[in-house]
Amino acid sequence: MKAQWLLIVILISGIYTVNARNNGKIVPGYLRCEYKVDPLGIDVTSPRLSWELHSDQKNQYQSAYQVMVASSVEKLNNDEADLWDTGKVQSALTNQLPYSGRELLSRQECYWKVRVWNADDEVSAWSEAAYWSMGLIRYADWKGTWITHRAGVNNKDKYKELYLPPARYFRKSFSLDKKVKQAKAYFTSAGVFELRLNGEKVGKDHFTPGWTDYDKRIYYVTYDVTGQLVDGENVVGAIAADGWYAGYLGFALFIRSERVREFYGVDPAVFGQIEVEYEDGTKEIIATDQTWQSNQGPVREADILMGESYDARMEMPGWDRPGYDAKDWSKPRPSFPPDGKLEAYPTEPVRHIEEIRPVKITEPKAGVYIFDLGKNFAGVVRLKVEGESGQKITLRYGEMLHDDGTLMTENLRKARATDYYTLKGDGVEEWTPKFTYHGFQYVEVSGLSAKPDKGMITGIVMNSPTPQASTFRAANNMSNTLYKNILTTQFANFFEVPTDCPQRDERLGWTGDAQIYVRSAAYNADVASFFTKWLADLDDAQRTYGAYPNYAPFPYSRADQFSPGWMDAGIIVPHTLYKMYGDTRVIERMYAGMKKFMTFQLEASKDYIRPPGGMNYGDWLAVGQQVSDGFIAAAYFGYDARLMSEMAKAIGNEEDADYYAQLFEHIKKAFIKKYITEDGIIRDDDTETAYALALCFDLYPGHLAAKGAARLASMIRANGNVFSTGFLGTKHLMLALSANGYSDLAYDLFMQTKYPSWGYSIENGSTSIWERWNSYTREQGFGGGAGNNAKMNSFSHYAYGAVAEWMFRYGLGIDTEGVGFRDIIIRPQINSRMKAMQGSYRSINGKISSGWEIKDNKLHMEIGIPVNTKAKVYIPAFGKNNIRVNGRSLHKADDLTILSRDSDHTVLEVGSGTYVFTCE
């Protein structure tokens, strides 16, 4: 394998590479507003703009920019910036630029472009035009009423029999007799809905308008429907189902909660309007009201957890098209949903992302067929089948198979995870569920009249769109499989909220999982708007006394509603978005709640030691000695204070920054006194997790940190080079080792295949990240291993995927000095056993690549630095330390600066461009 293989990460163009000659000038592209491309119907009145830069020359940066915003594309093309013209601004800023022009009112359309000046003050061409539009900002803009359709009353025993009402159908016929200039639809629901217009689905979204605390906020979505309108009669339709609003949620049924469904309301309802603007300047609004019609239809059951039932014999052909006879339809009922504020949906709704074909079909029992889709994902299937009228097809879903080839469903607990399709008997029929989803790799199909082929089932991968931002490849194949599994699991669980698992009766936005994984998530994908939305859920869920709960949204709780290590997501996640994206607005939005949370912790503490409390999940699923709940609480309290000081400073609150810095010092002093001995040993909590947390949270006195790290390393070695940590400890253990000089040991853990390890799961067949390292073993099945429980085996649980942060920060060495990757650090930790590693991260400032290989007694490093950034590159001492860059002697390179040289590293400063280093 030649060194040139490292160039792959740089040379692969992907969809983001600008491959144009620009004669040294920098070219702006990838224009976004509030992290989204051309968003419709936002309600942020000072939205933030961003762009990326590209150049074919090294050491290029932006010395100035100019942004123009106009109310029409024609005006923009004529440089008529009637909304905002920044003029030439001397600045390197390319993101988090707040719009500061004319006041933006409801429905305002905004077209914008940017040009920049390079290091030589040469101006670029204007970028292509980008777009955003404003939604309905005032409640007075809404003209309709909420409508619903009563489908029945639930008289069933809630613990013995499921109540799964049908979806509700709504329609309205209206006529257009003038030429339409443009039309937009603004719609929402209490529940989830699909909007239809003249026989076609509107948009590509699913499960809109998402999940919120409906008493505090209800999101709406906006669509441009100009192209779907016709002259004369038009029909708008909507199908609404229970969704998170009225359906089964989480483990409420499993724990026999007083309420198992209908946590926010009973009957799903719809609300919205189509606004038509004619070419003559007049306008018309078609809004939901009592003139609409409602009915039931072929969707007989529709529940996110339990599944969907569809009777094709009850289809109403043409119900959402002109000319349909709706005389049998009813008048809808007025609805009075929760009083949440109507807000524009702040991120991208769930969509169909990918279609996958089965890799194998088996028949473990006569007439029962198992389709293997090849990987564990979240979504649904498209069924293509032919049969007799009334024939009922049953589809069950599972992540794994028993040894006899039958479907393993024990881990689903109370989630039925079953869909039914009843044929109408009219040739080949196709069906895809609309209002449910499952976590699965295998689909069991029964009720067929003939043996199926692979074309019968197509897997539809679904998730909230979070564009992949990373690539990774190592010389170790197991590591490559691990990276693939991490991505698969992240995307399966980033489904409206960051769920803990997509398969069983849970699917809650657990805060502990989110806080340990959020930085890994941000390396893997662009999750800025996704987590911005979830933080609103978390802020809404904050308890009145100040604690953040164990999951958000928070429809129900047990006696204790919070846990140390979980509730701290309210501090850690906003800080991570600030760190990765330079986002201070998220701090401002969360700041009052974060201060309230810190007060809650301080008031509960004694002499600055935060005691345990709440659920005390501890180091969840630790496989060795368990760290005490008190240690976790005390450590996270200190960490929270340190992050609060940084965030207060970031938003210009120097008084609070000083206060929280002093609070951290008080906590640290008390922590040292209680837990750390004079020889660096942790008193009463001599566990791997304790050392990992104390080192990562800066709770060791400086002169003892090395001893603490040495103790941690010795414990791991004594344990056979495997860890004994759980959710909280495993991530921090890897980071603590590499930050304190034990990178080789970190690599040993990373490449380990013994239990417990990532490699152990992979060797036992994982295509995703498992909740337990031994959730399944080839020797003992699903029940093997200490503490294992088939009902608590999630095979799609991203928490242990938090090692991705280590892979990028230390394996590839891609980090940020400060925030937002304007000043980049490239400091890979080279390992002779691994031999080679390469990858990239698309930061908010552009793509950063890093690769290294040890071959023929030479170290090769190749890096790519985006325009408008600079990097400190650490080249480790190797051989005789004879370093060359792009084939030249280091001292003859005139496009970089040597910052320092010592026995460990040569540190260089480089600007944008691609660099190849060799050291021998």
N, C-alpha and C positions, 0 to 999 in steps of 0.2 A: 504494500500500500504506500503510495507516494505522498509526499507532503501536499501535493496539489489538491488532494481530496478535501483539504480544509477550505478550499476556495468555494466549495459548494454553497455554504451559507451566505457568501457575499454575492456570488454570481447568479443564484436563482433569483429571477426577477420578481416572481409573484405578481400580485395585483397592484403593488404599491410602488414599484420601481419606476422612476422617470428615466426613460432611455432616450433622451433627446440631447443633441448637442446645443449648448447654450453659450459657447464662447466665453466661459468663465463667469458669466452672470448667474445669479441664483434665481431659481424658478419656484414660485409659490404654488402649492397644490394641496389637495385633501382638505378643503375648507369645511369647517364644521361649526355648528352653533349648538351650545350646550351639549357638547360631545357627540352630536348626531349630524348626519349628512342630510341637508335639506329637510329639516323637520317641519311638520304641519301642526298648526294649532297649539303652540306653546303658550304658557302664561307667565313666563319670567319676563318682567318688564324691562330688565336690563340684562339681556342674555349675553353670555360670554362667547367670544369668537376665537377660533384657532386655525392655524394652518401649518403645513410642513414646508420645508425648503429642500431643494436639490440643486446640485452643481456638479460639473465635471472637473472642477479644480479643487485642490486641497486648501485647507486653512481658510475656508470661506465662512463669512458670517454676515448677518443682517445688521447694517448700521442704522437703517431707518425703514419705516413702513408708511404706507398710506392706505386707508380703508375708505371705500365709498359705499354708502347704502342708499338705495333709491326705492321708490314705491312701485316702479315698473321696470321691466328688463329694458324697455326702449330708453327710458331715462338713464338707466345705468350705462347702456352702451354709448350714450351721448355725453357721459360724464356729468349728468345732472343729478347730483347727490342731494335730493330734496329732503332726505331723512337724516343723513350724517355724512360729513366729510372730515376726516381727521386732519387733512393736510399732511405734509411731510413731518413725521414725528421721529426724532432721533432716539431710537430705542431698539434693543435686540428682542423685544417681546414678540412672541409668536403664538402665545396661548393665554388663556384666562384674561383676555381683553374684554372688559365690559362695554357693551353698547352704551354710548353717552350722547345720543342725538335727540331728535324730536321725540316727544312722548309717544309711546306706542299704545294705540288703543285696540279694542277688540277688532278682529278680522284684518288687521293691517298686514299687507303683504310687503315683504322686505327682500330685495335683491341686493347682493353685495359682492364685492370683489376686492382684491388686495394687490398691491405691487410693493416691491421692496428694493432697497439699495444695498449693494454689496460692500465688501471691505474697501473697495476703491471708489465708493460713492457713485457707482454706475447703477442706473435704475433698470429694473426688470420690466418685461411686458406685464400687462395686467393679467391676473389669473382668469380662468373661466368663471363665469358668474355662478354664485351659489345662492341659496334661497332659504328663507324661513317665513312662516306666517304666524300671526298671533291667533290665539283661540278666543273664546268668549270669556272676557276677564270679569265682567260684572254679572251678577245674578239676573239683573234686569234684561240682559241680552237673551235670556232663555224665555221662550214663548209658550212652551208646551206644558203638559202635566204628566205626572207619572201614571202609567197604566199597567195593569196586571190581569191575569186570568186565573180564577180559582179552579184548581184541578182536583180538589177533594180535601178531606180532613183526615189527619193521621190518628187513627184509633188503634194502632197496633201496639203490642207490647214492645217497648223500645229495645229491650235486651234480647228478645227471642226472635223477632222478625224484622227484616229491613223494610223501611218505608222509602220507596223510590218513585216519586211522582214523575209524570211525563213532562217533557219540555212544553213550553207555551209558544204558540205561533201568533204573530200579529201582522196585519197588513193594512195598507192605505192606498187607495187609488186616487190619482190626481192627474190633471191635464195641463199641458204646457202648449200655449198657442203662439208663442213668440220665440225669436231666435235667442238661444241661451249663450251668454258670454262665459259664465263659469258657475259652478255649483259646488258647495261643500256640505258635507254631512257632519254634524256634531252629535254624538250619541254616547249614552252610558246605560248601565243597568244595575239594579240590585240583583246580583247573580252574575252569570256570564252570558254573553249573547253573540249571535252572528247576524250581521246586517246584510240584507239582500236588496238588490235593485234590478227590476226587470229581468228576473230569472237568473241573475249572477250574484255570486258572493261579492261583497264590497271589501276591498283590501285583502291582505294576506295574513292578517292577525288571527290569533285564536285565544280563547279564554279572556277576552276583553270584558270589562276594563280592569281586570286584575283583582288582587286581594288587598284590602285595606281594613283598618278599623273604621267601619262605615259610619260610626257615630262622629267621627272626626273629619274624614275626608272620603269623597267618592270621586274616582277619576273618570274622565271622559276621553274619547279618542276622536280624532278628526280625519276625514277622508275627502279627497278631491273626487267628486263623482260626475264631473262635467261630461266625461266620455261615455257614461252609462245612461244618460238621459236621452229620450227620443221625443220627436214631435208627437203631440197628441197625448193619449193616455200613457201614464207611467204607474208603476206599482212599487212601493217600498215595503219591504217585509223585514221582520226581525224574529229570530228564534231565541228564546231565553230559557236557561236552565238554572238549577239551584246554585251550582258552583260553590265557592267558599262561603257565600252569603247564607245559604239555607241548607246545604248538604252536610254530609258526614265530614268531620274534621279530625285529623290526628288520631290519638289513641283514646279518645273519650269513650268509645264503646268498649274498648279493651279493658279499661279500668272501671267500667260501669259508672261513669260520671252521671250526675243528676240529669244533665242534658247531653245528648249524643249527636245532635244535629240542630239546625235552625238556631245557630248562635247569634245571628244578627237579625234575622227576619224569617218569615214563613214562605211567602209567595214571591218568586222573582218578578221583577218589574222592569220596564224599559222607559227611557226618557231621552228625548232628543229632537233634532230638527234638521231638515234639509233646507239650506238657504240658496235660492236661485237668483242670480243676477242676470238680467237680460241685456242684450246689446243696446237697447234704447235707454238704459240707465235705471229702469225700474227694477224692483226686487220683490220676491215672494218667499214666504217661509211656510214649509209644510212640517208641522210639529205634532208630536204625540198628544192625542186628546181623545175625547169620547167619540169622535167620528171615525176612529180606527175600528178594526174588527179583530176578534181574537178567537182562538180555537186550540184544540189539541191536534196532533198529527202522528206520524209514524215513529217519532222518537218517544218510546213508551217509558223508558227509564233513562236517567241521565245524571250520574253522580261521579265526581272526580275520583273518589276512592273506590267505589264499588263497581263501577262499570256502566255500560250503556246497552240498552235493548232497543232494537229497531225492527219494526214490522213493516216490510215493504208493501204489504197488501193494503196498508192504510195511507199510502202516499196520496198526495193531492196534486196531481200534475197541473202545473201552471198557476199554483196558488200565489206565486210572487211575480206573475206576469200579467200584462194587460189582457182583458177578455175573459178572465176567470169568473165563474159564477159563484159568488161567496154568500149566497142567500142563507146558507145554513150556519154561517159563522155568528158568533155572539158579539155583543157590545162589551168592550173591556171594562173592568172595574177600575175605579180610581185607587191609587196606591199611596201609602204614606210611609216611605222608607225611612231609615235612620237619617238624622239631620246633619250628616257630614257636609263639609264645604265642597262644592264642585271645583275640581282642579284638573288641569290637563295632565294626562299620563306622562310622567317625566322620563321614561326610558323607552326601550323598544318592546312591544308586546311579544308574547310567545308566538313562534312561527314554526312551520315545517322547514327543517334545515337540510335534511338529506333523506334520500331513499336508498334502502339496502335490500338486497335479495337474499333469500335463504341459502345457506351453504350445504344443508343436508335435511332430509326428511326421514324420520324413523316411525315405526308402528309398534310401540311397546305392548299395546293391547289391540285386539281385533277391532278395527273401525276407529281407533284413536290414533291420531297422527301428531307427531311433534316436529315443528319447523324450527330449525336452529338458524338464527339470524347472524351468528358469528361474533357478536359482541353484546355486552350488557348496556342498554341505553334506555332513555325515557321517551315515550311517545305512544303511537298506536300502530295499527296495521291497516292496509287496504286489502279488503277481501274481494276476490274475484271468483264467482261461483255460479253454477248452473244446477237447477233442480226443480222439484215440484212445488206448486203453491202450498204454502203452509209448512213446508219443511223448515226445521229450526236448526241453525248451526250454532254451536257453542264454542267460544274461544276463551281459553284460560291462559294466564300468563305467569311465567316464573323465570327466575334468574338462573336456576340450576336444575339438574336432573338427578334423580336417585340412581343408584348403581344398576337398577333394573331398567333404566331408561325412561321411567315415568317422571312426571313433572313434580318438582319439589315446591310445595306451597306452604309448608309449616311456618316459614318466616314472614308470611303475609299477615299472620294473625287474623284480625277481624276485617281486613280489606278483602272483599270478595274478588276483586280484580278479574272480573268475568264479563264478557260481552256476548250478546245474543243477536243473531240476525235471522229473521223469518222471511223466507223467499216469497215473492209474488208469482214466481213460475213463468217468467216471460223471457226466456233465453238467458244469455250471460248477464249476470247482475254484479255491480260493483258497489262497495260500501266502505266508508271510512267513518269511524265515530267522530263526533264533533265536540263533546262536552266531558270527556273522560280522558285520562292517560294512565299509562302503566310503566313500571320499571321492569325490564325483562330482556332476556336473550332468547327465550324459548316460548313458542306459542303452541298450545295444544288445541287441535281442531277436531271436533266430533260432530256427528249428525250428518255426515256426507253420504251421498248415494254411490259414489265411485272413488277410486283411489286418486289422490290429488297429485299434481305436479308442482314444481317450485313456483310456477307463475300464479298459483292461487293466493299466495301471501306476499305482500311487500311491506317491509318495515318502514315506518315514517318516523324519523328521528325528529324530536321536537325539543326546543328550549328557548329561553329568552336570548335573543341574539346578542352575543358578546364576541365581537370579532377576535379570532385568534391572533395573538401578538407575539408568539414565540415559535422558535424551532429549536430542536435539540437532537444531537446524535453523539453517541459515544462508541468507543471501540468495544465496549462490553455490551453484548446483545441484550442481556437481561435489563440493563439500564435503559435501553431504547424501548423495550416493552413496558417498563415502568412508566416512562414519560407518556407513552401512548395511553396507558391505563389511567394515568392522572387526568389527562385531557378528557377522556371518555367520561370519567366520573364527575369531573367538574361540570361539563356541559349537561350531563344528565340531571344534575342537582340544581343548576342555576335556572330554575323554572319558576318565574315570577318572584320567588324569594329564594335565598340560598338554603334549600332544604337539606336535611340530614340524610335523607334517602328517598328514592322515588317509588319504591315498591310496596312497602308495608303500610299499615295504618298509622302513619306518623307524618312525614312530609312537612315538618314544621321548620321554621327559620331559627334553628338553635344557635344561640349567641356564642356558646363556647366553640363550636365547630367553626363558626364564621371568623372569630377573632384570631384563631391560630392559623387559619388558612388564607386570610384576605390578601396577604402580600404574595403568596404563591399564586393566587387567583389573578392578581394584577400583572404578574410576570407572564402568565399564560395567555391572558386575553384582556381586551379593553373592557374593564368592568366599572368604569367611572360612573356612568349613568345608572347602571344596574344597582350598585351599592348606594348611590345617592337616593334612589327610590326606597331601598330597604332601610336606610337610616331614618327616613321619614316614618316608616312603620315602627322602628325601634323607639324613636322619640315619642310617637303616639302611645306606645305601650309602657312607657316609664311609669312606675308606680308613684302614687301621690307622695309617698315618704322618701322618694329619691332613687330607689334601686331600679336598675334596668332588669327586666325579667329574663327568664331562661330561653325564651323564644319570642319572635315577633314576626307577624302580628300575634296578638295575645288574646285569643278568643275565650280561653278558660284557663284555670290554674288549679294547682293543688294547694295544700295549706301553706307551704313555703314557696315563694314565687321567684326566688333569685338564688344565685350560687356564685361564690368567688371563683374567678376564672371563666365564668360565663357572662355575668353582668358587665364585666370590664370591656366587652365589645363596644359599649357606648363611648369609650375613650379610644380604644385601640383602632377601631375601623375608621373613624374620622381622621385620626392621625396618619393612618396608612394612605388614605386618599390624598391627604396633604403631601405626604412624603413622595408618593409615586407620581402625582399629577400636578403638584404645586397648587392644589385647590384650597383656598382659604375660605371660600364661601360656605363650604360644607361645615367648617369650624364655626363660622358665624351663626349658621342655622341651628347647630347643635349646642351652642355654647351655654345657654341658660340651663338646659337639661344636664349638661356635663358638670356645671358648677353645683347644681342641686345634688347630683350623684356624689360628688366629692364631699359635700357637707354631710350627706348621709353616712359615708364611710368614716369621716372624722368623728362624728358624734357617737358612732358605735365603738370607736377605738378607745383603748386605755393606754395612756403614755405612748401614743402614736403606733401602737400595735393593733391592727384590725383583726378582731376575732373572727372565727368561722361563723357561718350563719346561713339560713336558707336551706336549700336542698343539699348543699355540700357534695357535689358530684366528685370532687377531688380530681386526682389524675386518672380520669375515666379509663377503665380497662387496662390499667398498669399490669404488667405480667410478672412483676417482682414485688419487692418491698414497697408498700404504699406510703407516700409522703403524707404528712398530717394535713388536715384541712386548715388548721391554724397557720401553718407555714405558707400554704397557697394564698390565703387571705392576706397575710402580712406582706408577702412579696408583691402581689398584684397591686396592693394599695400604694406601695412605693413606686412601682412602675407607672401607675396612673398619674401620680403627682408629677413625675418627671415629664411625661408626655403633655400634661396640662400646661406646664410651664412653657414648653416649646410652642404649643398652639396659641397660648395667650400672647406670646411675643409675636407670632406670625400675623395676628390681626391687630397689632399695635397696642395691646393692653399691657403696658410695661408694669403697672402696679400688680396686676394678677400674676404676671410672669415671675416677678420677684417673690410674691407670696407663695406660689406653688414650688418654686425652686427651694425656698426655705423649708416648706413643708416636706419636700423630698429629703432634704438633709436631716430634718428631725426624725423622719421615718427610718432613714438609713442608719442613723446613730442608734436608735432603739432596736432596730433589726439586728445590727451587729452585736449589740449587748446581749440580746436574747438568744441568738442562734449561732454565732460564729466564734469559735475559740481562738486563742492566740496563735495556734499552729494551723489555722485555716480550715479545720474540720467543722462541719456543721453539727451543732449540738442537738441531740435527740431526733434529728431528721437526717441521718447519714444515708441519704438515698440519691440515686442518679438524678432524679427530677429536681430535688432540692438544690443540688449544685448547678444544674443547668439553668434553673430560674434565677438563682442568685447572681450567677455570672452574666447572664443576658440582660438582667434588669439593673446592672451596675450597683448591686447591693453589697459587694465585697469591698473592704478597704483595699486601696490600691496595692499595698505591699503584701497582701495575702491572696490576691486573685490567682497568682501563679500556683500557689499551694492548693487552692481549691480546685483549679483545673487539673492539677496532677492527681489529686485524690479521685476526681471523676474518671480520669483516664484509667487509673489503676483498678477502679471498681468494674469498669467495662471489660478490661482484660481478664480480671479474675472471674468474670461471668462468661468467659469463652468467646469474647468479642461479639456479644449480642447485648442489646439493651434490656432494661427491665422497666421501662417507662410506659406511660399511657398517652392519652391525647395531648395533654399539656406538656409533658416532659419530652416526648420524642422529637418534636420539631426543635425545641430549644436546646436539646442535647447536641444535635448536629451542629447548630450554630455556635454553641459554646466551645465545642472542640476545635472547630476551624478558626474561631476568633482568638484562641489561646494557644496556638502552635501545635495542635494535634490533628492536622488535616489527614495524615495517613491513617489514623485510627477512624476518622470520619469516613474515609473511603472504604475501610474494612467493613464498617457497618452498612454502608451504602451498597456494597457488592455482596454482602452476606446472603447465603441461601439457607442457613440453619434457622430453626424457629427460635425467637420471633424475628422476622425480617421481611422486607419487601420481596426479596428473592424467594423466600419460602412460599409466599402466596402465589407468585408467578409459576414456580415449579409445580404447584398444585392446580394450575390451570386458570388462574385469574385473567380476565379480560378487563378488569376494573379494579378499583381500590376497595378492599373489604373492611368492614367494621372491626373484625378480629383477624389477626394474622392466620389463625387456624379455623376460620369459619367453615372451611372444608379441607379435609386431607384425603388423599387417595387411600390411605391405610384405614382411617377411622370414620370416613364419611363426614356427616354434619354434626355428630355428637361427640367427636373426639376432642381431647385437650382439656386441661383444667379450666373450670369455669365456663365451658362452652354450653351453649343453649341454642338449639335449632331455631327457636322462636325469636331469638335476638341476633340472628345472623343476617346482617345487611351485606349484600355483595356489591353495593354501590354507595359508598360512604366516604366522602372525600377527606376526612380529617387527617388520616395518615399520609395523604398526598401532600401535606404541608412540607414534605422534604423538597418539593420543587423550589421553594425559596432558597434552600441550601444549594441546589443544583445550579441556579443562576447566579446567586451572590458569591458563592465560593468555588464551585466546580468551574463555571465559566468566568467567574470574577466580575460580573457586570453589576455595578452598584452606582448609587448617586452620592455625590458629595454635596450636602445640602439637600435641596428638594427638587423634584421635577426633571432630573437628568439633564440639566443644563451644563453642570460640571460633573463629568462622568469619571468613575473609577473603573479601570480594567485591571483586576488583580486575581487572575486565576490561580488556584492552588493545584500545582502540577503533581501528578501521581504516577510513578513508574509502573505500578500494577495496572492502572486504568489505561495508560499509554496514549490515549487521544480522546479529545472531547471538542465539540464545536456546537455553536448555537447562536441564536439571535433573539433580541427583544425589541419590539417596536414601541419605543417610548413615546410620550406625547410630543417629543421633539424629533422623532424619526427613528429609523432602524439602527440599532447598535449590534454589532456582531463581534464574536470572540471565538477563537479556536486555537487549540494547541495540540501538538503531537511530539512524542519522543521517538526518534528513529535514527538508527545508525550513529548513536552517541551524539545526536544533535537535538536541540529543542527548537521547534518551529512554532511561532505564534503569528496568527493573522487576525487583525481587528479591522472593524469598520466603524467610523465615527460620523454621525450625521452633521449636516451643515448647521452652523450657528451654535455649535457646542464645542467644548474642548474636553480632553481626557488626561488624567494621570494614569500612565501605563506602568505597571510594576512587572519588570522582567526578572524572574528569579535567577539567582546565581546558578550556573550550570557549566560543568567542565572547566575549561580555562576562562570562562566568562568572556569569550570573544564574540561580541555582538555585532551583527550587521542588520541594516534596515533597508529593505527593498534592493538588496544586493550590494549596498555600499557600506563602507565602514561607518560605524556609529558617529565618529567624530567628523565625518565629512557630510553628514546629513544636515542640510540647511533648513529642513521643514519641520524641525522639532527642537525641543529644548531639554537638555539634561538637567534635571533638578537635583539629583543626588545619586551617589553610588556607595554601597557598603557591602559587607560580606553576605548579605541576604538578598538584596535587590538592587537593580538599577531602575531609577524612577525617571520617567520621561514625561514631558508635557507635549501633547500633539493636538492639532486642530482637526477639522473635518477631513475625511478621506479614508483611503484604505492603506494599511501598512502591513508589511510582511517582515517579521523579525526572525533571525536565526541566531542561535547561541550554541557554541561548542567549546 
